[in-house]
Amino acid sequence: METVYLATLDNDFQATLLSDLLRNDGIESFLKNEIISSVLNIPGFQIEIYVMEKDYEKAKEILTQAFPELVGKE
């Protein structure tokens, strides 16, 4: 199964929150650039979140509820 891009988040807090919300719904997520972002603490360095292709639609619903301002930006 393949992973698909879900969203780009501005910081570690948003990434952790969304990841936890997805996990609560049984959706596994994968973060890209999380460690670099938290270690280097570079302003504007964004974290990407990916989900399994089969979970994408449900994950998009959760994203829309949690961060409506991000929907449509990808």
LUMLUMDREN-2810 file (N, C-alpha, C; in Angstrom, 1 decimal):
<atoms>
<atom><aa>M</aa><ch>A</ch><at>N</at><xx>0.8</xx><yy>-1.2</yy><zz>0.0</zz></atom>
<atom><aa>M</aa><ch>A</ch><at>CA</at><xx>0.0</xx><yy>0.0</yy><zz>0.0</zz></atom>
<atom><aa>M</aa><ch>A</ch><at>C</at><xx>0.9</xx><yy>1.2</yy><zz>0.0</zz></atom>
<atom><aa>E</aa><ch>A</ch><at>N</at><xx>0.4</xx><yy>2.3</yy><zz>-0.7</zz></atom>
<atom><aa>E</aa><ch>A</ch><at>CA</at><xx>1.2</xx><yy>3.5</yy><zz>-0.8</zz></atom>
<atom><aa>E</aa><ch>A</ch><at>C</at><xx>0.7</xx><yy>4.6</yy><zz>0.2</zz></atom>
<atom><aa>T</aa><ch>A</ch><at>N</at><xx>1.6</xx><yy>5.5</yy><zz>0.5</zz></atom>
<atom><aa>T</aa><ch>A</ch><at>CA</at><xx>1.2</xx><yy>6.6</yy><zz>1.3</zz></atom>
<atom><aa>T</aa><ch>A</ch><at>C</at><xx>0.9</xx><yy>7.8</yy><zz>0.4</zz></atom>
<atom><aa>V</aa><ch>A</ch><at>N</at><xx>0.0</xx><yy>8.6</yy><zz>0.8</zz></atom>
<atom><aa>V</aa><ch>A</ch><at>CA</at><xx>-0.3</xx><yy>9.8</yy><zz>0.0</zz></atom>
<atom><aa>V</aa><ch>A</ch><at>C</at><xx>-0.2</xx><yy>11.1</yy><zz>0.9</zz></atom>
<atom><aa>Y</aa><ch>A</ch><at>N</at><xx>0.1</xx><yy>12.2</yy><zz>0.3</zz></atom>
<atom><aa>Y</aa><ch>A</ch><at>CA</at><xx>0.3</xx><yy>13.4</yy><zz>1.0</zz></atom>
<atom><aa>Y</aa><ch>A</ch><at>C</at><xx>-1.1</xx><yy>13.9</yy><zz>1.5</zz></atom>
<atom><aa>L</aa><ch>A</ch><at>N</at><xx>-1.2</xx><yy>14.4</yy><zz>2.7</zz></atom>
<atom><aa>L</aa><ch>A</ch><at>CA</at><xx>-2.4</xx><yy>14.9</yy><zz>3.3</zz></atom>
<atom><aa>L</aa><ch>A</ch><at>C</at><xx>-2.3</xx><yy>16.4</yy><zz>3.5</zz></atom>
<atom><aa>A</aa><ch>A</ch><at>N</at><xx>-1.2</xx><yy>16.9</yy><zz>4.1</zz></atom>
<atom><aa>A</aa><ch>A</ch><at>CA</at><xx>-1.2</xx><yy>18.3</yy><zz>4.4</zz></atom>
<atom><aa>A</aa><ch>A</ch><at>C</at><xx>0.3</xx><yy>18.7</yy><zz>4.8</zz></atom>
<atom><aa>T</aa><ch>A</ch><at>N</at><xx>0.5</xx><yy>20.0</yy><zz>4.7</zz></atom>
<atom><aa>T</aa><ch>A</ch><at>CA</at><xx>1.7</xx><yy>20.6</yy><zz>5.2</zz></atom>
<atom><aa>T</aa><ch>A</ch><at>C</at><xx>1.3</xx><yy>21.5</yy><zz>6.4</zz></atom>
<atom><aa>L</aa><ch>A</ch><at>N</at><xx>2.0</xx><yy>21.2</yy><zz>7.5</zz></atom>
<atom><aa>L</aa><ch>A</ch><at>CA</at><xx>1.7</xx><yy>21.9</yy><zz>8.8</zz></atom>
<atom><aa>L</aa><ch>A</ch><at>C</at><xx>2.9</xx><yy>22.9</yy><zz>9.2</zz></atom>
<atom><aa>D</aa><ch>A</ch><at>N</at><xx>2.5</xx><yy>23.9</yy><zz>9.8</zz></atom>
<atom><aa>D</aa><ch>A</ch><at>CA</at><xx>3.5</xx><yy>25.0</yy><zz>10.1</zz></atom>
<atom><aa>D</aa><ch>A</ch><at>C</at><xx>4.4</xx><yy>24.7</yy><zz>11.3</zz></atom>
<atom><aa>N</aa><ch>A</ch><at>N</at><xx>4.0</xx><yy>23.8</yy><zz>12.2</zz></atom>
<atom><aa>N</aa><ch>A</ch><at>CA</at><xx>4.9</xx><yy>23.5</yy><zz>13.3</zz></atom>
<atom><aa>N</aa><ch>A</ch><at>C</at><xx>4.6</xx><yy>22.1</yy><zz>13.9</zz></atom>
<atom><aa>D</aa><ch>A</ch><at>N</at><xx>5.5</xx><yy>21.8</yy><zz>14.9</zz></atom>
<atom><aa>D</aa><ch>A</ch><at>CA</at><xx>5.4</xx><yy>20.5</yy><zz>15.5</zz></atom>
<atom><aa>D</aa><ch>A</ch><at>C</at><xx>4.1</xx><yy>20.3</yy><zz>16.3</zz></atom>
<atom><aa>F</aa><ch>A</ch><at>N</at><xx>3.6</xx><yy>21.4</yy><zz>16.9</zz></atom>
<atom><aa>F</aa><ch>A</ch><at>CA</at><xx>2.4</xx><yy>21.3</yy><zz>17.7</zz></atom>
<atom><aa>F</aa><ch>A</ch><at>C</at><xx>1.2</xx><yy>20.8</yy><zz>16.8</zz></atom>
<atom><aa>Q</aa><ch>A</ch><at>N</at><xx>1.1</xx><yy>21.5</yy><zz>15.6</zz></atom>
<atom><aa>Q</aa><ch>A</ch><at>CA</at><xx>0.0</xx><yy>21.2</yy><zz>14.7</zz></atom>
<atom><aa>Q</aa><ch>A</ch><at>C</at><xx>0.1</xx><yy>19.7</yy><zz>14.2</zz></atom>
<atom><aa>A</aa><ch>A</ch><at>N</at><xx>1.4</xx><yy>19.3</yy><zz>13.9</zz></atom>
<atom><aa>A</aa><ch>A</ch><at>CA</at><xx>1.6</xx><yy>18.0</yy><zz>13.4</zz></atom>
<atom><aa>A</aa><ch>A</ch><at>C</at><xx>1.3</xx><yy>16.9</yy><zz>14.4</zz></atom>
<atom><aa>T</aa><ch>A</ch><at>N</at><xx>1.7</xx><yy>17.2</yy><zz>15.7</zz></atom>
<atom><aa>T</aa><ch>A</ch><at>CA</at><xx>1.3</xx><yy>16.2</yy><zz>16.7</zz></atom>
<atom><aa>T</aa><ch>A</ch><at>C</at><xx>-0.2</xx><yy>16.1</yy><zz>17.0</zz></atom>
<atom><aa>L</aa><ch>A</ch><at>N</at><xx>-0.8</xx><yy>17.3</yy><zz>17.0</zz></atom>
<atom><aa>L</aa><ch>A</ch><at>CA</at><xx>-2.3</xx><yy>17.3</yy><zz>17.2</zz></atom>
<atom><aa>L</aa><ch>A</ch><at>C</at><xx>-3.0</xx><yy>16.5</yy><zz>16.1</zz></atom>
<atom><aa>L</aa><ch>A</ch><at>N</at><xx>-2.7</xx><yy>16.8</yy><zz>14.8</zz></atom>
<atom><aa>L</aa><ch>A</ch><at>CA</at><xx>-3.3</xx><yy>16.1</yy><zz>13.7</zz></atom>
<atom><aa>L</aa><ch>A</ch><at>C</at><xx>-3.0</xx><yy>14.6</yy><zz>13.8</zz></atom>
<atom><aa>S</aa><ch>A</ch><at>N</at><xx>-1.8</xx><yy>14.3</yy><zz>14.0</zz></atom>
<atom><aa>S</aa><ch>A</ch><at>CA</at><xx>-1.4</xx><yy>12.9</yy><zz>14.1</zz></atom>
<atom><aa>S</aa><ch>A</ch><at>C</at><xx>-2.1</xx><yy>12.1</yy><zz>15.2</zz></atom>
<atom><aa>D</aa><ch>A</ch><at>N</at><xx>-2.3</xx><yy>12.8</yy><zz>16.3</zz></atom>
<atom><aa>D</aa><ch>A</ch><at>CA</at><xx>-3.1</xx><yy>12.2</yy><zz>17.4</zz></atom>
<atom><aa>D</aa><ch>A</ch><at>C</at><xx>-4.6</xx><yy>12.0</yy><zz>17.1</zz></atom>
<atom><aa>L</aa><ch>A</ch><at>N</at><xx>-5.1</xx><yy>13.0</yy><zz>16.4</zz></atom>
<atom><aa>L</aa><ch>A</ch><at>CA</at><xx>-6.5</xx><yy>12.9</yy><zz>16.0</zz></atom>
<atom><aa>L</aa><ch>A</ch><at>C</at><xx>-6.7</xx><yy>11.8</yy><zz>15.0</zz></atom>
<atom><aa>L</aa><ch>A</ch><at>N</at><xx>-5.8</xx><yy>11.7</yy><zz>14.1</zz></atom>
<atom><aa>L</aa><ch>A</ch><at>CA</at><xx>-5.9</xx><yy>10.6</yy><zz>13.1</zz></atom>
<atom><aa>L</aa><ch>A</ch><at>C</at><xx>-5.7</xx><yy>9.2</yy><zz>13.8</zz></atom>
<atom><aa>R</aa><ch>A</ch><at>N</at><xx>-4.8</xx><yy>9.1</yy><zz>14.7</zz></atom>
<atom><aa>R</aa><ch>A</ch><at>CA</at><xx>-4.6</xx><yy>7.8</yy><zz>15.4</zz></atom>
<atom><aa>R</aa><ch>A</ch><at>C</at><xx>-5.8</xx><yy>7.5</yy><zz>16.2</zz></atom>
<atom><aa>N</aa><ch>A</ch><at>N</at><xx>-6.5</xx><yy>8.5</yy><zz>16.8</zz></atom>
<atom><aa>N</aa><ch>A</ch><at>CA</at><xx>-7.7</xx><yy>8.2</yy><zz>17.6</zz></atom>
<atom><aa>N</aa><ch>A</ch><at>C</at><xx>-8.8</xx><yy>7.6</yy><zz>16.7</zz></atom>
<atom><aa>D</aa><ch>A</ch><at>N</at><xx>-8.7</xx><yy>7.8</yy><zz>15.4</zz></atom>
<atom><aa>D</aa><ch>A</ch><at>CA</at><xx>-9.7</xx><yy>7.3</yy><zz>14.5</zz></atom>
<atom><aa>D</aa><ch>A</ch><at>C</at><xx>-9.2</xx><yy>6.0</yy><zz>13.8</zz></atom>
<atom><aa>G</aa><ch>A</ch><at>N</at><xx>-8.0</xx><yy>5.5</yy><zz>14.2</zz></atom>
<atom><aa>G</aa><ch>A</ch><at>CA</at><xx>-7.5</xx><yy>4.3</yy><zz>13.7</zz></atom>
<atom><aa>G</aa><ch>A</ch><at>C</at><xx>-6.7</xx><yy>4.5</yy><zz>12.4</zz></atom>
<atom><aa>I</aa><ch>A</ch><at>N</at><xx>-6.2</xx><yy>5.8</yy><zz>12.1</zz></atom>
<atom><aa>I</aa><ch>A</ch><at>CA</at><xx>-5.5</xx><yy>6.1</yy><zz>10.9</zz></atom>
<atom><aa>I</aa><ch>A</ch><at>C</at><xx>-4.0</xx><yy>6.3</yy><zz>11.3</zz></atom>
<atom><aa>E</aa><ch>A</ch><at>N</at><xx>-3.2</xx><yy>5.5</yy><zz>10.6</zz></atom>
<atom><aa>E</aa><ch>A</ch><at>CA</at><xx>-1.8</xx><yy>5.7</yy><zz>10.8</zz></atom>
<atom><aa>E</aa><ch>A</ch><at>C</at><xx>-1.3</xx><yy>6.8</yy><zz>10.0</zz></atom>
<atom><aa>S</aa><ch>A</ch><at>N</at><xx>-0.4</xx><yy>7.7</yy><zz>10.5</zz></atom>
<atom><aa>S</aa><ch>A</ch><at>CA</at><xx>0.1</xx><yy>8.8</yy><zz>9.7</zz></atom>
<atom><aa>S</aa><ch>A</ch><at>C</at><xx>1.7</xx><yy>8.8</yy><zz>9.8</zz></atom>
<atom><aa>F</aa><ch>A</ch><at>N</at><xx>2.3</xx><yy>9.4</yy><zz>8.9</zz></atom>
<atom><aa>F</aa><ch>A</ch><at>CA</at><xx>3.7</xx><yy>9.5</yy><zz>8.8</zz></atom>
<atom><aa>F</aa><ch>A</ch><at>C</at><xx>4.1</xx><yy>11.0</yy><zz>8.6</zz></atom>
<atom><aa>L</aa><ch>A</ch><at>N</at><xx>5.1</xx><yy>11.4</yy><zz>9.4</zz></atom>
<atom><aa>L</aa><ch>A</ch><at>CA</at><xx>5.5</xx><yy>12.8</yy><zz>9.3</zz></atom>
<atom><aa>L</aa><ch>A</ch><at>C</at><xx>6.8</xx><yy>12.9</yy><zz>8.6</zz></atom>
<atom><aa>K</aa><ch>A</ch><at>N</at><xx>7.0</xx><yy>13.9</yy><zz>7.8</zz></atom>
<atom><aa>K</aa><ch>A</ch><at>CA</at><xx>8.2</xx><yy>14.2</yy><zz>7.0</zz></atom>
<atom><aa>K</aa><ch>A</ch><at>C</at><xx>8.7</xx><yy>15.5</yy><zz>7.5</zz></atom>
<atom><aa>N</aa><ch>A</ch><at>N</at><xx>10.0</xx><yy>15.6</yy><zz>7.9</zz></atom>
<atom><aa>N</aa><ch>A</ch><at>CA</at><xx>10.7</xx><yy>16.8</yy><zz>8.3</zz></atom>
<atom><aa>N</aa><ch>A</ch><at>C</at><xx>10.4</xx><yy>17.1</yy><zz>9.8</zz></atom>
<atom><aa>E</aa><ch>A</ch><at>N</at><xx>9.8</xx><yy>16.2</yy><zz>10.5</zz></atom>
<atom><aa>E</aa><ch>A</ch><at>CA</at><xx>9.4</xx><yy>16.5</yy><zz>11.9</zz></atom>
<atom><aa>E</aa><ch>A</ch><at>C</at><xx>10.7</xx><yy>16.6</yy><zz>12.8</zz></atom>
<atom><aa>I</aa><ch>A</ch><at>N</at><xx>11.7</xx><yy>15.8</yy><zz>12.6</zz></atom>
<atom><aa>I</aa><ch>A</ch><at>CA</at><xx>12.9</xx><yy>15.8</yy><zz>13.5</zz></atom>
<atom><aa>I</aa><ch>A</ch><at>C</at><xx>13.7</xx><yy>17.0</yy><zz>13.1</zz></atom>
<atom><aa>I</aa><ch>A</ch><at>N</at><xx>13.9</xx><yy>17.3</yy><zz>11.9</zz></atom>
<atom><aa>I</aa><ch>A</ch><at>CA</at><xx>14.7</xx><yy>18.5</yy><zz>11.4</zz></atom>
<atom><aa>I</aa><ch>A</ch><at>C</at><xx>14.0</xx><yy>19.7</yy><zz>12.0</zz></atom>
<atom><aa>S</aa><ch>A</ch><at>N</at><xx>12.7</xx><yy>19.8</yy><zz>11.9</zz></atom>
<atom><aa>S</aa><ch>A</ch><at>CA</at><xx>12.0</xx><yy>21.0</yy><zz>12.3</zz></atom>
<atom><aa>S</aa><ch>A</ch><at>C</at><xx>12.1</xx><yy>21.2</yy><zz>13.8</zz></atom>
<atom><aa>S</aa><ch>A</ch><at>N</at><xx>12.0</xx><yy>20.1</yy><zz>14.6</zz></atom>
<atom><aa>S</aa><ch>A</ch><at>CA</at><xx>12.1</xx><yy>20.3</yy><zz>16.1</zz></atom>
<atom><aa>S</aa><ch>A</ch><at>C</at><xx>13.5</xx><yy>20.5</yy><zz>16.6</zz></atom>
<atom><aa>V</aa><ch>A</ch><at>N</at><xx>14.5</xx><yy>19.9</yy><zz>15.9</zz></atom>
<atom><aa>V</aa><ch>A</ch><at>CA</at><xx>15.9</xx><yy>20.0</yy><zz>16.4</zz></atom>
<atom><aa>V</aa><ch>A</ch><at>C</at><xx>16.5</xx><yy>21.3</yy><zz>16.0</zz></atom>
<atom><aa>L</aa><ch>A</ch><at>N</at><xx>16.3</xx><yy>21.7</yy><zz>14.7</zz></atom>
<atom><aa>L</aa><ch>A</ch><at>CA</at><xx>16.8</xx><yy>23.0</yy><zz>14.2</zz></atom>
<atom><aa>L</aa><ch>A</ch><at>C</at><xx>16.0</xx><yy>24.2</yy><zz>14.6</zz></atom>
<atom><aa>N</aa><ch>A</ch><at>N</at><xx>14.7</xx><yy>24.0</yy><zz>14.8</zz></atom>
<atom><aa>N</aa><ch>A</ch><at>CA</at><xx>13.8</xx><yy>25.1</yy><zz>15.2</zz></atom>
<atom><aa>N</aa><ch>A</ch><at>C</at><xx>13.9</xx><yy>26.2</yy><zz>14.2</zz></atom>
<atom><aa>I</aa><ch>A</ch><at>N</at><xx>13.9</xx><yy>25.9</yy><zz>12.9</zz></atom>
<atom><aa>I</aa><ch>A</ch><at>CA</at><xx>14.0</xx><yy>27.0</yy><zz>11.9</zz></atom>
<atom><aa>I</aa><ch>A</ch><at>C</at><xx>12.6</xx><yy>27.5</yy><zz>11.6</zz></atom>
<atom><aa>P</aa><ch>A</ch><at>N</at><xx>12.4</xx><yy>28.8</yy><zz>11.8</zz></atom>
<atom><aa>P</aa><ch>A</ch><at>CA</at><xx>11.1</xx><yy>29.4</yy><zz>11.5</zz></atom>
<atom><aa>P</aa><ch>A</ch><at>C</at><xx>10.7</xx><yy>29.2</yy><zz>10.1</zz></atom>
<atom><aa>G</aa><ch>A</ch><at>N</at><xx>9.4</xx><yy>28.8</yy><zz>9.8</zz></atom>
<atom><aa>G</aa><ch>A</ch><at>CA</at><xx>8.9</xx><yy>28.6</yy><zz>8.5</zz></atom>
<atom><aa>G</aa><ch>A</ch><at>C</at><xx>9.2</xx><yy>27.2</yy><zz>7.9</zz></atom>
<atom><aa>F</aa><ch>A</ch><at>N</at><xx>10.0</xx><yy>26.4</yy><zz>8.7</zz></atom>
<atom><aa>F</aa><ch>A</ch><at>CA</at><xx>10.3</xx><yy>25.0</yy><zz>8.2</zz></atom>
<atom><aa>F</aa><ch>A</ch><at>C</at><xx>9.1</xx><yy>24.2</yy><zz>8.5</zz></atom>
<atom><aa>Q</aa><ch>A</ch><at>N</at><xx>8.4</xx><yy>23.6</yy><zz>7.4</zz></atom>
<atom><aa>Q</aa><ch>A</ch><at>CA</at><xx>7.2</xx><yy>23.0</yy><zz>7.6</zz></atom>
<atom><aa>Q</aa><ch>A</ch><at>C</at><xx>7.3</xx><yy>21.5</yy><zz>7.6</zz></atom>
<atom><aa>I</aa><ch>A</ch><at>N</at><xx>6.3</xx><yy>20.8</yy><zz>8.2</zz></atom>
<atom><aa>I</aa><ch>A</ch><at>CA</at><xx>6.2</xx><yy>19.4</yy><zz>8.4</zz></atom>
<atom><aa>I</aa><ch>A</ch><at>C</at><xx>5.1</xx><yy>18.9</yy><zz>7.5</zz></atom>
<atom><aa>E</aa><ch>A</ch><at>N</at><xx>5.4</xx><yy>17.9</yy><zz>6.7</zz></atom>
<atom><aa>E</aa><ch>A</ch><at>CA</at><xx>4.4</xx><yy>17.2</yy><zz>5.9</zz></atom>
<atom><aa>E</aa><ch>A</ch><at>C</at><xx>3.8</xx><yy>16.0</yy><zz>6.6</zz></atom>
<atom><aa>I</aa><ch>A</ch><at>N</at><xx>2.6</xx><yy>15.7</yy><zz>6.4</zz></atom>
<atom><aa>I</aa><ch>A</ch><at>CA</at><xx>1.9</xx><yy>14.5</yy><zz>6.9</zz></atom>
<atom><aa>I</aa><ch>A</ch><at>C</at><xx>1.3</xx><yy>13.7</yy><zz>5.8</zz></atom>
<atom><aa>Y</aa><ch>A</ch><at>N</at><xx>1.6</xx><yy>12.4</yy><zz>5.9</zz></atom>
<atom><aa>Y</aa><ch>A</ch><at>CA</at><xx>1.1</xx><yy>11.4</yy><zz>4.9</zz></atom>
<atom><aa>Y</aa><ch>A</ch><at>C</at><xx>0.3</xx><yy>10.4</yy><zz>5.6</zz></atom>
<atom><aa>V</aa><ch>A</ch><at>N</at><xx>-0.6</xx><yy>9.8</yy><zz>4.9</zz></atom>
<atom><aa>V</aa><ch>A</ch><at>CA</at><xx>-1.5</xx><yy>8.7</yy><zz>5.4</zz></atom>
<atom><aa>V</aa><ch>A</ch><at>C</at><xx>-1.5</xx><yy>7.6</yy><zz>4.3</zz></atom>
<atom><aa>M</aa><ch>A</ch><at>N</at><xx>-2.0</xx><yy>6.4</yy><zz>4.7</zz></atom>
<atom><aa>M</aa><ch>A</ch><at>CA</at><xx>-2.2</xx><yy>5.4</yy><zz>3.7</zz></atom>
<atom><aa>M</aa><ch>A</ch><at>C</at><xx>-3.3</xx><yy>5.7</yy><zz>2.8</zz></atom>
<atom><aa>E</aa><ch>A</ch><at>N</at><xx>-3.1</xx><yy>5.3</yy><zz>1.5</zz></atom>
<atom><aa>E</aa><ch>A</ch><at>CA</at><xx>-4.0</xx><yy>5.7</yy><zz>0.5</zz></atom>
<atom><aa>E</aa><ch>A</ch><at>C</at><xx>-5.5</xx><yy>5.3</yy><zz>0.8</zz></atom>
<atom><aa>K</aa><ch>A</ch><at>N</at><xx>-5.7</xx><yy>4.1</yy><zz>1.5</zz></atom>
<atom><aa>K</aa><ch>A</ch><at>CA</at><xx>-7.0</xx><yy>3.7</yy><zz>1.8</zz></atom>
<atom><aa>K</aa><ch>A</ch><at>C</at><xx>-7.7</xx><yy>4.6</yy><zz>2.9</zz></atom>
<atom><aa>D</aa><ch>A</ch><at>N</at><xx>-6.9</xx><yy>5.3</yy><zz>3.7</zz></atom>
<atom><aa>D</aa><ch>A</ch><at>CA</at><xx>-7.4</xx><yy>6.2</yy><zz>4.7</zz></atom>
<atom><aa>D</aa><ch>A</ch><at>C</at><xx>-7.5</xx><yy>7.6</yy><zz>4.3</zz></atom>
<atom><aa>Y</aa><ch>A</ch><at>N</at><xx>-7.2</xx><yy>8.0</yy><zz>3.1</zz></atom>
<atom><aa>Y</aa><ch>A</ch><at>CA</at><xx>-7.1</xx><yy>9.4</yy><zz>2.7</zz></atom>
<atom><aa>Y</aa><ch>A</ch><at>C</at><xx>-8.4</xx><yy>10.1</yy><zz>2.9</zz></atom>
<atom><aa>E</aa><ch>A</ch><at>N</at><xx>-9.5</xx><yy>9.6</yy><zz>2.5</zz></atom>
<atom><aa>E</aa><ch>A</ch><at>CA</at><xx>-10.8</xx><yy>10.3</yy><zz>2.5</zz></atom>
<atom><aa>E</aa><ch>A</ch><at>C</at><xx>-11.2</xx><yy>10.6</yy><zz>4.0</zz></atom>
<atom><aa>K</aa><ch>A</ch><at>N</at><xx>-11.1</xx><yy>9.7</yy><zz>4.8</zz></atom>
<atom><aa>K</aa><ch>A</ch><at>CA</at><xx>-11.4</xx><yy>9.8</yy><zz>6.3</zz></atom>
<atom><aa>K</aa><ch>A</ch><at>C</at><xx>-10.4</xx><yy>10.8</yy><zz>6.9</zz></atom>
<atom><aa>A</aa><ch>A</ch><at>N</at><xx>-9.1</xx><yy>10.7</yy><zz>6.5</zz></atom>
<atom><aa>A</aa><ch>A</ch><at>CA</at><xx>-8.1</xx><yy>11.6</yy><zz>7.1</zz></atom>
<atom><aa>A</aa><ch>A</ch><at>C</at><xx>-8.4</xx><yy>13.1</yy><zz>6.6</zz></atom>
<atom><aa>K</aa><ch>A</ch><at>N</at><xx>-8.8</xx><yy>13.2</yy><zz>5.4</zz></atom>
<atom><aa>K</aa><ch>A</ch><at>CA</at><xx>-9.2</xx><yy>14.6</yy><zz>4.9</zz></atom>
<atom><aa>K</aa><ch>A</ch><at>C</at><xx>-10.3</xx><yy>15.2</yy><zz>5.6</zz></atom>
<atom><aa>E</aa><ch>A</ch><at>N</at><xx>-11.3</xx><yy>14.4</yy><zz>6.0</zz></atom>
<atom><aa>E</aa><ch>A</ch><at>CA</at><xx>-12.4</xx><yy>14.9</yy><zz>6.9</zz></atom>
<atom><aa>E</aa><ch>A</ch><at>C</at><xx>-11.9</xx><yy>15.3</yy><zz>8.2</zz></atom>
<atom><aa>I</aa><ch>A</ch><at>N</at><xx>-11.0</xx><yy>14.6</yy><zz>8.8</zz></atom>
<atom><aa>I</aa><ch>A</ch><at>CA</at><xx>-10.5</xx><yy>15.0</yy><zz>10.1</zz></atom>
<atom><aa>I</aa><ch>A</ch><at>C</at><xx>-9.6</xx><yy>16.2</yy><zz>10.0</zz></atom>
<atom><aa>L</aa><ch>A</ch><at>N</at><xx>-8.9</xx><yy>16.3</yy><zz>8.9</zz></atom>
<atom><aa>L</aa><ch>A</ch><at>CA</at><xx>-8.1</xx><yy>17.6</yy><zz>8.7</zz></atom>
<atom><aa>L</aa><ch>A</ch><at>C</at><xx>-9.0</xx><yy>18.8</yy><zz>8.5</zz></atom>
<atom><aa>T</aa><ch>A</ch><at>N</at><xx>-10.1</xx><yy>18.6</yy><zz>7.8</zz></atom>
<atom><aa>T</aa><ch>A</ch><at>CA</at><xx>-11.0</xx><yy>19.7</yy><zz>7.6</zz></atom>
<atom><aa>T</aa><ch>A</ch><at>C</at><xx>-11.7</xx><yy>20.2</yy><zz>8.9</zz></atom>
<atom><aa>Q</aa><ch>A</ch><at>N</at><xx>-11.9</xx><yy>19.2</yy><zz>9.8</zz></atom>
<atom><aa>Q</aa><ch>A</ch><at>CA</at><xx>-12.5</xx><yy>19.6</yy><zz>11.1</zz></atom>
<atom><aa>Q</aa><ch>A</ch><at>C</at><xx>-11.5</xx><yy>20.3</yy><zz>12.0</zz></atom>
<atom><aa>A</aa><ch>A</ch><at>N</at><xx>-10.3</xx><yy>19.8</yy><zz>12.0</zz></atom>
<atom><aa>A</aa><ch>A</ch><at>CA</at><xx>-9.2</xx><yy>20.3</yy><zz>12.9</zz></atom>
<atom><aa>A</aa><ch>A</ch><at>C</at><xx>-8.6</xx><yy>21.5</yy><zz>12.4</zz></atom>
<atom><aa>F</aa><ch>A</ch><at>N</at><xx>-8.3</xx><yy>21.6</yy><zz>11.1</zz></atom>
<atom><aa>F</aa><ch>A</ch><at>CA</at><xx>-7.6</xx><yy>22.7</yy><zz>10.5</zz></atom>
<atom><aa>F</aa><ch>A</ch><at>C</at><xx>-8.2</xx><yy>23.2</yy><zz>9.2</zz></atom>
<atom><aa>P</aa><ch>A</ch><at>N</at><xx>-9.4</xx><yy>23.7</yy><zz>9.2</zz></atom>
<atom><aa>P</aa><ch>A</ch><at>CA</at><xx>-10.1</xx><yy>24.1</yy><zz>8.0</zz></atom>
<atom><aa>P</aa><ch>A</ch><at>C</at><xx>-9.4</xx><yy>25.1</yy><zz>7.1</zz></atom>
<atom><aa>E</aa><ch>A</ch><at>N</at><xx>-8.5</xx><yy>25.9</yy><zz>7.7</zz></atom>
<atom><aa>E</aa><ch>A</ch><at>CA</at><xx>-7.7</xx><yy>26.8</yy><zz>7.0</zz></atom>
<atom><aa>E</aa><ch>A</ch><at>C</at><xx>-6.7</xx><yy>26.2</yy><zz>6.1</zz></atom>
<atom><aa>L</aa><ch>A</ch><at>N</at><xx>-6.4</xx><yy>24.9</yy><zz>6.3</zz></atom>
<atom><aa>L</aa><ch>A</ch><at>CA</at><xx>-5.4</xx><yy>24.2</yy><zz>5.5</zz></atom>
<atom><aa>L</aa><ch>A</ch><at>C</at><xx>-6.0</xx><yy>23.5</yy><zz>4.3</zz></atom>
<atom><aa>V</aa><ch>A</ch><at>N</at><xx>-7.3</xx><yy>23.3</yy><zz>4.3</zz></atom>
<atom><aa>V</aa><ch>A</ch><at>CA</at><xx>-7.9</xx><yy>22.5</yy><zz>3.3</zz></atom>
<atom><aa>V</aa><ch>A</ch><at>C</at><xx>-8.0</xx><yy>23.4</yy><zz>2.0</zz></atom>
<atom><aa>G</aa><ch>A</ch><at>N</at><xx>-7.6</xx><yy>22.9</yy><zz>0.9</zz></atom>
<atom><aa>G</aa><ch>A</ch><at>CA</at><xx>-7.6</xx><yy>23.6</yy><zz>-0.3</zz></atom>
<atom><aa>G</aa><ch>A</ch><at>C</at><xx>-6.2</xx><yy>24.3</yy><zz>-0.6</zz></atom>
<atom><aa>K</aa><ch>A</ch><at>N</at><xx>-5.3</xx><yy>24.3</yy><zz>0.4</zz></atom>
<atom><aa>K</aa><ch>A</ch><at>CA</at><xx>-4.0</xx><yy>24.9</yy><zz>0.2</zz></atom>
<atom><aa>K</aa><ch>A</ch><at>C</at><xx>-3.0</xx><yy>24.0</yy><zz>-0.5</zz></atom>
<atom><aa>E</aa><ch>A</ch><at>N</at><xx>-3.3</xx><yy>22.7</yy><zz>-0.5</zz></atom>
<atom><aa>E</aa><ch>A</ch><at>CA</at><xx>-2.2</xx><yy>21.8</yy><zz>-1.0</zz></atom>
<atom><aa>E</aa><ch>A</ch><at>C</at><xx>-2.1</xx><yy>21.9</yy><zz>-2.5</zz></atom>
</atoms>
